[in-house]
Amino acid sequence: MSRKFKKYPDLTADQLLEMAEDTACEKSDGHFTLMRFTTGWKAMFQTIDVVSGGIPGDAIGCEYDRIFNMPMEETMGDAVISAIYDIHHTEDSK
């Protein structure tokens, strides 16, 4: 049985991840990143490119700033929905 979400009671974890996979294939060459922290979840389309030993704001190209500035969500479902919303609205504004 797949997990249900409080904010999205009609959506199972399987359906949520299927939505993320479909969006990743459509919008980011199949790349999707989901991260769990002690304080919540972050999700994004594309991959995170963190240079080993880099520091926030380092000119080498590490993306600590990008990770830091991503919205922290309470649940995995919120993070995935937020990422799906963001990529569709970012693409629409181009």
ZAVO-353868 format. One line per field, with one value per residue: x negated, z negated, y of N, C-alpha, C, O, CB in turn. Coordinates in nm, 3 decimals. Glycine has a CB too. Example, Ala and Ser with C-alpha at 12.3 -4.5 7.8 and 13.67 -1.06 7.14 Angstrom:
BEGIN
n.x	-1.319 | -1.285
n.z	-0.780 | -0.708
n.y	-0.569 | -0.225
ca.x	-1.230 | -1.367
ca.z	-0.780 | -0.714
ca.y	-0.450 | -0.106
c.x	-1.320 | -1.290
c.z	-0.780 | -0.787
c.y	-0.330 | 0.003
o.x	-1.424 | -1.341
o.z	-0.846 | -0.804
o.y	-0.332 | 0.114
cb.x	-1.131 | -1.408
cb.z	-0.905 | -0.572
cb.y	-0.447 | -0.060
END
This chain:
BEGIN
n.x	-0.084 | -0.057 | -0.183 | 0.025 | 0.092 | 0.132 | 0.200 | 0.269 | 0.489 | 0.595 | 0.386 | 0.132 | -0.194 | -0.318 | -0.183 | -0.259 | -0.540 | -0.540 | -0.430 | -0.641 | -0.846 | -0.743 | -0.735 | -1.007 | -1.112 | -0.990 | -1.068 | -1.336 | -1.532 | -1.501 | -1.610 | -1.589 | -1.592 | -1.566 | -1.572 | -1.629 | -1.624 | -1.700 | -1.522 | -1.327 | -1.212 | -1.353 | -1.320 | -1.400 | -1.414 | -1.648 | -1.997 | -2.193 | -2.491 | -2.749 | -3.059 | -3.326 | -3.453 | -3.395 | -3.283 | -3.006 | -2.894 | -3.127 | -3.337 | -3.395 | -3.180 | -3.011 | -2.695 | -2.589 | -2.460 | -2.233 | -2.102 | -2.064 | -1.887 | -1.658 | -1.312 | -1.222 | -1.034 | -0.767 | -0.687 | -0.761 | -0.581 | -0.492 | -0.732 | -0.783 | -0.553 | -0.586 | -0.825 | -0.739 | -0.542 | -0.707 | -0.885 | -0.712 | -0.604 | -0.832 | -0.923 | -0.704 | -0.731 | -0.938
n.z	0.000 | 0.086 | -0.050 | -0.175 | -0.156 | -0.377 | -0.289 | -0.032 | 0.003 | 0.195 | 0.341 | 0.392 | 0.279 | 0.482 | 0.710 | 0.692 | 0.727 | 0.983 | 1.122 | 1.082 | 1.218 | 1.482 | 1.531 | 1.505 | 1.725 | 1.929 | 1.889 | 1.796 | 1.911 | 1.790 | 1.536 | 1.185 | 0.853 | 0.517 | 0.185 | -0.157 | -0.464 | -0.812 | -0.885 | -0.692 | -0.349 | -0.017 | 0.330 | 0.675 | 1.030 | 1.269 | 1.203 | 0.906 | 0.899 | 0.719 | 0.638 | 0.513 | 0.203 | 0.241 | 0.156 | 0.028 | 0.277 | 0.421 | 0.700 | 0.861 | 0.932 | 0.763 | 0.620 | 0.373 | 0.283 | 0.443 | 0.354 | 0.086 | 0.114 | 0.213 | 0.158 | -0.162 | -0.243 | -0.434 | -0.396 | -0.186 | 0.025 | 0.044 | 0.124 | 0.374 | 0.520 | 0.508 | 0.656 | 0.907 | 0.965 | 0.968 | 1.187 | 1.404 | 1.402 | 1.427 | 1.679 | 1.828 | 1.807 | 1.967
n.y	-0.119 | 0.216 | 0.519 | 0.784 | 1.138 | 1.415 | 1.681 | 1.622 | 1.418 | 1.246 | 1.158 | 0.926 | 0.813 | 0.671 | 0.772 | 1.038 | 1.026 | 0.924 | 1.141 | 1.321 | 1.188 | 1.186 | 1.463 | 1.523 | 1.382 | 1.523 | 1.793 | 1.815 | 1.648 | 1.403 | 1.423 | 1.446 | 1.559 | 1.471 | 1.561 | 1.489 | 1.646 | 1.715 | 1.909 | 1.914 | 1.874 | 1.900 | 1.952 | 1.926 | 1.980 | 1.872 | 1.811 | 1.837 | 2.012 | 1.986 | 2.088 | 1.907 | 1.995 | 2.258 | 2.590 | 2.785 | 3.008 | 2.993 | 3.045 | 2.830 | 2.684 | 2.550 | 2.459 | 2.530 | 2.761 | 2.761 | 2.528 | 2.601 | 2.817 | 2.700 | 2.625 | 2.497 | 2.224 | 2.076 | 1.809 | 1.521 | 1.506 | 1.774 | 1.895 | 1.777 | 1.852 | 2.130 | 2.158 | 2.065 | 2.256 | 2.488 | 2.436 | 2.424 | 2.683 | 2.840 | 2.766 | 2.856 | 3.129 | 3.198
ca.x	0.000 | -0.136 | -0.156 | 0.112 | 0.044 | 0.236 | 0.246 | 0.315 | 0.541 | 0.627 | 0.261 | 0.043 | -0.336 | -0.346 | -0.134 | -0.341 | -0.668 | -0.513 | -0.418 | -0.776 | -0.920 | -0.690 | -0.780 | -1.152 | -1.135 | -0.940 | -1.128 | -1.477 | -1.608 | -1.487 | -1.680 | -1.510 | -1.665 | -1.484 | -1.664 | -1.566 | -1.705 | -1.634 | -1.418 | -1.227 | -1.243 | -1.374 | -1.316 | -1.423 | -1.441 | -1.790 | -2.082 | -2.273 | -2.633 | -2.825 | -3.200 | -3.384 | -3.537 | -3.354 | -3.219 | -2.896 | -2.932 | -3.256 | -3.332 | -3.420 | -3.053 | -2.931 | -2.559 | -2.538 | -2.365 | -2.109 | -2.039 | -2.025 | -1.775 | -1.539 | -1.218 | -1.219 | -0.895 | -0.744 | -0.675 | -0.811 | -0.477 | -0.497 | -0.854 | -0.766 | -0.451 | -0.650 | -0.920 | -0.660 | -0.484 | -0.814 | -0.941 | -0.612 | -0.590 | -0.957 | -0.921 | -0.600 | -0.770 | -1.048
ca.z	0.000 | 0.099 | -0.148 | -0.139 | -0.208 | -0.444 | -0.205 | 0.095 | -0.039 | 0.309 | 0.411 | 0.324 | 0.305 | 0.616 | 0.808 | 0.680 | 0.791 | 1.126 | 1.171 | 1.084 | 1.326 | 1.608 | 1.545 | 1.528 | 1.864 | 2.017 | 1.868 | 1.754 | 1.963 | 1.699 | 1.409 | 1.071 | 0.727 | 0.396 | 0.070 | -0.291 | -0.569 | -0.943 | -0.897 | -0.586 | -0.217 | 0.098 | 0.456 | 0.793 | 1.156 | 1.303 | 1.099 | 0.830 | 0.929 | 0.606 | 0.654 | 0.388 | 0.133 | 0.272 | 0.048 | 0.083 | 0.357 | 0.485 | 0.845 | 0.932 | 0.985 | 0.669 | 0.614 | 0.236 | 0.274 | 0.507 | 0.261 | -0.032 | 0.145 | 0.250 | 0.047 | -0.247 | -0.259 | -0.549 | -0.355 | -0.054 | 0.119 | 0.063 | 0.198 | 0.513 | 0.580 | 0.521 | 0.768 | 1.030 | 0.985 | 1.005 | 1.323 | 1.504 | 1.406 | 1.477 | 1.824 | 1.886 | 1.806 | 2.063
ca.y	0.000 | 0.337 | 0.624 | 0.896 | 1.264 | 1.494 | 1.791 | 1.567 | 1.287 | 1.161 | 1.131 | 0.832 | 0.836 | 0.616 | 0.867 | 1.158 | 1.001 | 0.910 | 1.279 | 1.377 | 1.124 | 1.238 | 1.602 | 1.519 | 1.341 | 1.629 | 1.925 | 1.823 | 1.535 | 1.289 | 1.446 | 1.493 | 1.543 | 1.479 | 1.561 | 1.489 | 1.707 | 1.701 | 2.011 | 1.905 | 1.819 | 1.987 | 1.879 | 2.010 | 1.913 | 1.879 | 1.751 | 1.933 | 2.000 | 2.038 | 2.058 | 1.858 | 2.093 | 2.395 | 2.666 | 2.864 | 3.124 | 2.968 | 3.066 | 2.704 | 2.638 | 2.471 | 2.510 | 2.535 | 2.872 | 2.718 | 2.435 | 2.678 | 2.905 | 2.624 | 2.622 | 2.377 | 2.183 | 1.989 | 1.669 | 1.485 | 1.544 | 1.919 | 1.928 | 1.735 | 1.940 | 2.261 | 2.151 | 2.055 | 2.390 | 2.581 | 2.415 | 2.460 | 2.828 | 2.895 | 2.743 | 2.940 | 3.271 | 3.221
c.x	-0.088 | -0.090 | -0.064 | 0.058 | 0.159 | 0.291 | 0.307 | 0.373 | 0.575 | 0.503 | 0.175 | -0.102 | -0.374 | -0.302 | -0.220 | -0.475 | -0.652 | -0.499 | -0.556 | -0.857 | -0.874 | -0.738 | -0.929 | -1.183 | -1.096 | -1.024 | -1.278 | -1.558 | -1.608 | -1.548 | -1.587 | -1.588 | -1.569 | -1.577 | -1.586 | -1.666 | -1.633 | -1.518 | -1.314 | -1.284 | -1.267 | -1.372 | -1.339 | -1.438 | -1.579 | -1.868 | -2.158 | -2.419 | -2.712 | -2.969 | -3.257 | -3.475 | -3.499 | -3.291 | -3.105 | -2.945 | -3.063 | -3.242 | -3.353 | -3.291 | -2.974 | -2.795 | -2.503 | -2.436 | -2.229 | -2.032 | -1.984 | -1.899 | -1.650 | -1.443 | -1.225 | -1.073 | -0.884 | -0.743 | -0.736 | -0.709 | -0.478 | -0.618 | -0.838 | -0.665 | -0.510 | -0.745 | -0.846 | -0.599 | -0.591 | -0.862 | -0.838 | -0.596 | -0.717 | -0.962 | -0.820 | -0.642 | -0.883 | -0.995
c.z	0.000 | -0.001 | -0.091 | -0.206 | -0.268 | -0.354 | -0.074 | 0.070 | 0.076 | 0.387 | 0.330 | 0.356 | 0.443 | 0.725 | 0.809 | 0.751 | 0.941 | 1.191 | 1.183 | 1.198 | 1.463 | 1.634 | 1.573 | 1.673 | 1.962 | 2.009 | 1.841 | 1.792 | 1.867 | 1.561 | 1.303 | 0.944 | 0.611 | 0.277 | -0.060 | -0.391 | -0.702 | -0.957 | -0.786 | -0.457 | -0.115 | 0.222 | 0.570 | 0.916 | 1.200 | 1.191 | 1.029 | 0.864 | 0.816 | 0.622 | 0.519 | 0.328 | 0.160 | 0.151 | 0.109 | 0.157 | 0.431 | 0.636 | 0.925 | 0.989 | 0.889 | 0.654 | 0.473 | 0.219 | 0.331 | 0.415 | 0.141 | -0.006 | 0.194 | 0.132 | -0.029 | -0.274 | -0.373 | -0.511 | -0.217 | 0.052 | 0.149 | 0.148 | 0.346 | 0.584 | 0.603 | 0.641 | 0.902 | 1.064 | 1.036 | 1.147 | 1.430 | 1.514 | 1.453 | 1.629 | 1.892 | 1.897 | 1.904 | 2.199
c.y	0.124 | 0.443 | 0.731 | 1.022 | 1.344 | 1.604 | 1.742 | 1.428 | 1.193 | 1.118 | 1.036 | 0.867 | 0.784 | 0.714 | 0.993 | 1.139 | 0.979 | 1.049 | 1.343 | 1.318 | 1.173 | 1.380 | 1.607 | 1.481 | 1.451 | 1.757 | 1.928 | 1.700 | 1.416 | 1.309 | 1.507 | 1.463 | 1.565 | 1.465 | 1.568 | 1.544 | 1.688 | 1.798 | 2.006 | 1.848 | 1.929 | 1.898 | 1.976 | 1.922 | 1.957 | 1.808 | 1.863 | 1.909 | 2.066 | 1.992 | 2.018 | 1.964 | 2.237 | 2.461 | 2.747 | 2.988 | 3.108 | 2.980 | 2.938 | 2.647 | 2.551 | 2.538 | 2.510 | 2.646 | 2.833 | 2.623 | 2.511 | 2.760 | 2.831 | 2.623 | 2.489 | 2.345 | 2.081 | 1.841 | 1.647 | 1.528 | 1.693 | 1.959 | 1.893 | 1.824 | 2.080 | 2.263 | 2.144 | 2.191 | 2.487 | 2.562 | 2.451 | 2.612 | 2.898 | 2.882 | 2.835 | 3.085 | 3.301 | 3.261
o.x	-0.182 | 0.029 | -0.073 | -0.015 | 0.271 | 0.412 | 0.386 | 0.313 | 0.584 | 0.515 | 0.147 | -0.129 | -0.454 | -0.375 | -0.250 | -0.518 | -0.742 | -0.549 | -0.585 | -0.928 | -0.956 | -0.777 | -0.974 | -1.270 | -1.161 | -1.047 | -1.342 | -1.643 | -1.704 | -1.538 | -1.518 | -1.643 | -1.498 | -1.652 | -1.490 | -1.778 | -1.516 | -1.426 | -1.221 | -1.388 | -1.210 | -1.419 | -1.303 | -1.471 | -1.621 | -1.809 | -2.183 | -2.466 | -2.737 | -2.998 | -3.237 | -3.565 | -3.562 | -3.251 | -3.108 | -3.027 | -3.107 | -3.145 | -3.330 | -3.294 | -2.878 | -2.781 | -2.383 | -2.336 | -2.125 | -1.911 | -1.871 | -1.813 | -1.546 | -1.487 | -1.234 | -0.998 | -0.979 | -0.792 | -0.758 | -0.747 | -0.467 | -0.607 | -0.877 | -0.690 | -0.485 | -0.747 | -0.887 | -0.604 | -0.569 | -0.879 | -0.875 | -0.576 | -0.709 | -1.000 | -0.846 | -0.593 | -0.921 | -1.073
o.z	-0.078 | -0.032 | 0.027 | -0.305 | -0.216 | -0.342 | -0.012 | 0.111 | 0.055 | 0.489 | 0.213 | 0.450 | 0.514 | 0.822 | 0.915 | 0.826 | 1.018 | 1.301 | 1.281 | 1.268 | 1.550 | 1.746 | 1.656 | 1.736 | 2.065 | 2.111 | 1.861 | 1.716 | 1.863 | 1.477 | 1.329 | 0.929 | 0.607 | 0.267 | -0.073 | -0.402 | -0.703 | -1.035 | -0.786 | -0.456 | -0.125 | 0.219 | 0.562 | 0.906 | 1.171 | 1.098 | 1.087 | 0.857 | 0.818 | 0.619 | 0.420 | 0.395 | 0.108 | 0.055 | 0.228 | 0.106 | 0.498 | 0.694 | 1.046 | 1.084 | 0.930 | 0.672 | 0.454 | 0.149 | 0.276 | 0.400 | 0.098 | -0.093 | 0.214 | 0.017 | 0.032 | -0.322 | -0.403 | -0.586 | -0.141 | 0.157 | 0.264 | 0.234 | 0.433 | 0.696 | 0.707 | 0.718 | 0.999 | 1.179 | 1.133 | 1.221 | 1.536 | 1.623 | 1.514 | 1.698 | 2.000 | 1.984 | 1.921 | 2.291
o.y	0.134 | 0.454 | 0.765 | 1.012 | 1.342 | 1.620 | 1.813 | 1.329 | 1.072 | 1.051 | 1.061 | 0.942 | 0.846 | 0.736 | 1.048 | 1.227 | 1.012 | 1.072 | 1.411 | 1.391 | 1.200 | 1.414 | 1.686 | 1.541 | 1.470 | 1.821 | 2.031 | 1.654 | 1.339 | 1.220 | 1.605 | 1.355 | 1.666 | 1.367 | 1.643 | 1.495 | 1.650 | 1.773 | 2.087 | 1.784 | 2.038 | 1.784 | 2.093 | 1.804 | 2.069 | 1.754 | 1.968 | 1.795 | 2.186 | 1.872 | 2.089 | 2.015 | 2.328 | 2.395 | 2.776 | 3.064 | 3.201 | 2.931 | 2.938 | 2.569 | 2.486 | 2.659 | 2.492 | 2.629 | 2.866 | 2.636 | 2.487 | 2.771 | 2.894 | 2.622 | 2.383 | 2.430 | 2.010 | 1.757 | 1.742 | 1.580 | 1.734 | 2.046 | 1.972 | 1.868 | 2.140 | 2.359 | 2.208 | 2.235 | 2.560 | 2.659 | 2.502 | 2.664 | 3.004 | 2.976 | 2.886 | 3.158 | 3.417 | 3.284
cb.x	0.095 | -0.128 | -0.288 | 0.262 | -0.026 | 0.180 | 0.131 | 0.199 | 0.662 | 0.723 | 0.186 | 0.075 | -0.423 | -0.275 | 0.012 | -0.363 | -0.735 | -0.385 | -0.328 | -0.847 | -0.905 | -0.537 | -0.748 | -1.219 | -1.056 | -0.797 | -1.060 | -1.484 | -1.751 | -1.547 | -1.800 | -1.369 | -1.785 | -1.371 | -1.763 | -1.519 | -1.732 | -1.734 | -1.480 | -1.169 | -1.130 | -1.509 | -1.182 | -1.549 | -1.333 | -1.838 | -2.180 | -2.248 | -2.668 | -2.765 | -3.278 | -3.461 | -3.679 | -3.257 | -3.321 | -2.801 | -2.940 | -3.311 | -3.435 | -3.487 | -3.077 | -3.003 | -2.470 | -2.654 | -2.420 | -2.139 | -2.139 | -2.139 | -1.817 | -1.575 | -1.075 | -1.298 | -0.840 | -0.614 | -0.528 | -0.838 | -0.342 | -0.502 | -0.974 | -0.722 | -0.325 | -0.725 | -1.013 | -0.548 | -0.422 | -0.930 | -0.986 | -0.477 | -0.552 | -1.078 | -0.888 | -0.474 | -0.813 | -1.136
cb.z	-0.122 | 0.241 | -0.195 | -0.182 | -0.099 | -0.573 | -0.176 | 0.200 | -0.123 | 0.401 | 0.439 | 0.365 | 0.197 | 0.634 | 0.780 | 0.533 | 0.727 | 1.150 | 1.078 | 0.950 | 1.318 | 1.608 | 1.418 | 1.432 | 1.895 | 1.982 | 1.756 | 1.604 | 1.992 | 1.761 | 1.432 | 1.068 | 0.718 | 0.396 | 0.079 | -0.334 | -0.539 | -1.056 | -0.899 | -0.560 | -0.170 | 0.086 | 0.474 | 0.773 | 1.265 | 1.320 | 1.159 | 0.676 | 1.068 | 0.469 | 0.714 | 0.412 | 0.172 | 0.388 | -0.027 | -0.028 | 0.270 | 0.447 | 0.884 | 0.840 | 1.110 | 0.532 | 0.703 | 0.137 | 0.347 | 0.642 | 0.216 | -0.076 | 0.249 | 0.293 | 0.098 | -0.381 | -0.129 | -0.617 | -0.356 | -0.045 | 0.066 | -0.072 | 0.139 | 0.520 | 0.489 | 0.392 | 0.752 | 1.015 | 0.853 | 0.909 | 1.340 | 1.471 | 1.269 | 1.414 | 1.855 | 1.806 | 1.665 | 2.077
cb.y	0.001 | 0.391 | 0.687 | 0.869 | 1.345 | 1.557 | 1.885 | 1.561 | 1.308 | 1.232 | 1.263 | 0.685 | 0.767 | 0.481 | 0.903 | 1.193 | 0.881 | 0.826 | 1.362 | 1.352 | 0.972 | 1.233 | 1.682 | 1.420 | 1.214 | 1.660 | 1.990 | 1.843 | 1.578 | 1.171 | 1.537 | 1.425 | 1.642 | 1.368 | 1.679 | 1.344 | 1.860 | 1.722 | 2.146 | 2.039 | 1.728 | 2.068 | 1.804 | 2.097 | 1.946 | 2.029 | 1.646 | 1.921 | 2.065 | 1.990 | 2.179 | 1.727 | 2.072 | 2.396 | 2.759 | 2.906 | 3.243 | 2.830 | 3.168 | 2.603 | 2.563 | 2.457 | 2.429 | 2.554 | 2.995 | 2.651 | 2.326 | 2.770 | 3.003 | 2.478 | 2.645 | 2.398 | 2.124 | 2.025 | 1.624 | 1.333 | 1.504 | 1.992 | 1.854 | 1.588 | 1.949 | 2.298 | 2.030 | 1.947 | 2.442 | 2.567 | 2.269 | 2.396 | 2.879 | 2.823 | 2.596 | 2.929 | 3.312 | 3.096
END
